[in-house]
Amino acid sequence: MFHVEHSSIHPTNKHPIDRRITRDTIFRATSLVLPHLSRDNRPTFRQSLLTCSPTMAKSLDVSPAKSFAEEVEILRKSFRACLDVYASRVEAELGHIKELTLAKTQSPHLSQNTIRDLRDMITLCRTLDIKPEKGRRKDLKKIDSLIDELNLMVENW
């Protein structure tokens, strides 16, 4: 356990006074006063990953390299969770667009505007220039932009 030692001489006494404060004690005291909550008063994602112990409490007795490795692992899990939520949202939006389009086109008589919009939507989808093998953020932005355009077209029918 790491100790911070402060030695000082009391003004009325010539003997040094040793004050030992452990980092663990400091952490526990501050975590009771300042809980790790997000702005909406829910535990942060980091806190939910470490539900069995307070944030950083278990890494105080190890080297900085091990602490950093733990932080990187938390970052990896956070990144994976963000990707999962993002993928779910995009797939849900695409499913919603598909359902609205199929529902609208079930009627036997489509207006010329609807047919034109469908052709435009097909063209937009076919001309989307992405390279999934590169895994670039700009490809995700292009997909988001396409989804926004498709949503506008479908909702304006």
Beta strands, then each sheet from edge to edge (+ up, - down):
strand 1: 3-9
strand 2: 16-22
sheet 1: 1+ 2-
end
